[in-house]
Amino acid sequence: MGRAKTTANTRLSVDDWIQAGFAILAEEGIKALKIDRLCSRLSVTKGSFYWHFAGRSELLAAALSRWEQRATAENIRGLNAIPDPRQRLALMLAAASEPPRARSLYAALAEAAEDPVVGAVLNRVATMRIAYLEQCYRELQIAPAAAKSLAVLAYAAYRGLLQLAHEAPAALPDDWELYARISRDALLPEPEPKD
C-alpha cells in the first residue's frame, strides 16, 4: 500500500512546487498563484499538489519562508565571511546597482504587501537587511545615527530601483556603470585619514 504513492505525486519535490510558485509570483503577481495554475504549469494533477501542501496558503508560507531564508539570512551569512565591512558594503551596493528585471519576485511581493503573511515577511526582510547595512556602516566607525540613515538610504535606493523597473522602466539609467559609481560614491563614505 505504501508503494502506491510513488507515482507522479512524489516525483515533484516541495522545492519544485516552491520554484513554480516563485515563477508565477514574479511573472504575474500573488493573485495568479492558484493551485490550478501551478498544476497546469507543472503538468500534474491537484492530487500531486495536495500530496505536499494542505492548500495555497501553506505553499505561500513555505515559499515566503524559503525566499526570506535564501535572499536574506544566507546572504548575510555569506557576507559575514568577508572581514572588511567596506568590502561587504561595496559588494552589496554593487549588487543593488545592477539593472533590475522588469518583473521580479521582490516587486511582486511588494505589490502584495497588504496581505498579512506577505507583509510580515517583507517587514522582517527589510528590517534584517537595514540592520545589517547599519552594522556594516557602524563597523566603519560611522556614528550610529548616520549609520542608520545611510542604511535606510541604501536600502531605499535598492527598493526604489526595483519599483521603477516595474512601474517606469524607461526612466531607468542608460549608463549602469555610471549609476553604480554614483551610488557607491554616495553610499560608501571614504575612510577617515589616519593621523
C-alpha positions in Angstrom: 0.0 0.0 0.0 2.9 2.4 0.7 4.2 2.0 -2.8 1.0 3.4 -4.4 2.2 6.9 -3.7 5.5 6.6 -5.7 3.8 7.9 -8.8 3.6 11.5 -10.2 2.5 12.6 -6.8 6.0 12.1 -5.3 8.1 12.9 -8.4 7.9 16.6 -7.7 9.5 17.8 -4.5 8.4 20.6 -2.2 11.1 22.7 -3.8 9.7 22.1 -7.3 6.4 23.5 -6.2 8.0 26.4 -4.5 10.1 27.2 -7.6 6.9 27.1 -9.7 5.2 29.3 -7.2 8.1 31.8 -7.4 7.9 31.9 -11.2 4.2 32.6 -11.2 4.6 35.2 -8.4 7.4 37.0 -10.3 5.6 36.9 -13.7 2.0 37.6 -12.7 1.8 38.6 -9.0 0.2 37.0 -6.0 -3.3 36.8 -7.3 -2.2 34.5 -10.1 -0.8 32.0 -7.5 -3.5 29.4 -7.7 -3.4 25.6 -7.4 -4.9 25.0 -10.8 -2.3 27.3 -12.4 0.6 25.6 -10.5 -0.7 22.1 -11.6 -1.0 23.2 -15.2 2.5 24.7 -15.2 4.0 21.5 -13.8 1.7 19.2 -15.9 0.4 17.3 -12.9 -2.9 16.8 -11.1 -4.2 18.6 -8.0 -3.5 15.4 -6.1 0.2 16.0 -6.6 -0.1 19.4 -5.0 -2.1 18.1 -2.0 0.5 15.4 -1.5 2.9 18.2 -0.4 0.6 21.0 0.8 -2.7 21.4 2.6 -3.6 24.4 0.5 -2.4 27.5 -1.3 -1.7 29.4 1.9 0.6 26.6 3.1 2.5 26.8 -0.2 2.7 30.6 0.0 4.0 30.4 3.6 6.6 27.8 2.6 7.7 29.9 -0.4 8.0 33.1 1.6 10.0 31.3 4.3 12.4 29.9 1.6 12.7 33.3 0.0 13.4 35.0 3.3 16.0 32.4 4.3 17.8 32.4 0.9 17.6 36.0 0.0 18.5 37.4 3.4 19.7 35.1 6.1 22.0 33.0 3.8 23.3 36.2 2.0 24.2 37.8 5.3 26.0 34.6 6.5 28.0 34.6 3.2 28.8 38.3 3.6 29.9 37.8 7.2 32.7 35.6 5.8 34.3 38.8 4.5 36.1 40.5 7.3 36.3 44.0 5.8 33.0 45.9 6.3 33.9 48.3 3.4 34.2 45.4 1.1 30.9 43.9 2.3 29.2 47.2 1.7 30.8 47.6 -1.7 29.5 44.1 -2.8 26.0 44.9 -1.5 25.9 48.3 -3.3 27.2 46.8 -6.5 24.6 44.1 -6.4 21.9 46.7 -5.7 23.0 48.8 -8.6 22.7 46.2 -11.3 19.9 46.6 -13.9 16.8 45.0 -12.4 14.4 42.8 -14.4 11.1 44.4 -15.3 9.3 41.8 -13.2 11.0 40.4 -10.1 9.8 38.3 -7.2 10.5 41.1 -4.8 8.5 43.6 -6.8 5.6 41.1 -6.9 5.8 40.6 -3.2 5.9 44.4 -2.6 2.7 44.7 -4.6 1.1 42.2 -2.2 2.3 43.9 1.0 -1.2 44.3 2.2 -1.5 40.5 2.5 -0.8 39.9 6.2 1.6 36.9 5.6 3.5 38.7 2.8 3.6 42.0 4.7 5.1 40.3 7.8 7.8 38.6 5.7 8.6 41.9 3.8 8.8 43.7 7.2 11.2 41.1 8.6 13.4 41.1 5.5 13.6 44.9 5.3 14.3 45.2 9.0 17.0 42.5 8.8 18.7 43.9 5.7 18.7 47.5 7.1 20.0 46.3 10.4 22.8 44.5 8.6 23.7 47.5 6.5 23.7 49.7 9.6 26.0 47.2 11.3 28.4 47.4 8.4 28.4 51.2 8.4 29.0 51.2 12.2 31.9 48.9 11.7 33.4 51.7 9.5 33.3 53.9 12.7 30.3 55.9 11.4 28.2 57.5 14.1 25.1 55.5 15.0 22.5 58.0 13.7 24.4 58.5 10.4 24.9 54.7 10.1 21.2 54.2 10.4 20.4 56.9 7.9 22.9 55.6 5.4 21.5 52.1 5.8 17.9 53.3 5.2 19.0 55.4 2.2 20.9 52.4 0.7 18.0 50.1 1.1 15.5 52.6 -0.2 17.6 53.2 -3.3 17.6 49.4 -3.9 13.9 49.1 -3.4 13.2 52.1 -5.4 15.2 50.8 -8.3 13.2 47.6 -8.3 9.9 49.5 -8.2 11.0 51.8 -11.1 11.9 48.7 -13.2 8.3 47.6 -12.8 6.5 50.9 -13.0 8.6 53.0 -15.3 11.4 51.0 -17.0 12.1 53.8 -19.5 13.1 56.0 -16.5 16.0 53.7 -15.5 19.6 54.9 -16.2 21.1 54.4 -19.6 24.7 54.0 -18.2 24.6 51.4 -15.5 28.4 51.7 -14.8 27.9 55.4 -14.1 24.8 54.7 -11.9 26.8 52.1 -9.9 29.7 54.5 -9.4 27.4 57.4 -8.3 25.6 55.1 -5.9 28.8 53.8 -4.4 30.2 57.3 -4.0 27.1 58.5 -2.3 26.6 55.5 -0.1 30.1 54.4 0.8 31.9 57.1 2.6 35.7 57.4 2.2 37.6 56.3 5.2 38.8 59.0 7.6 42.5 59.7 7.1 44.6 58.4 9.9 47.0 60.9 11.6 
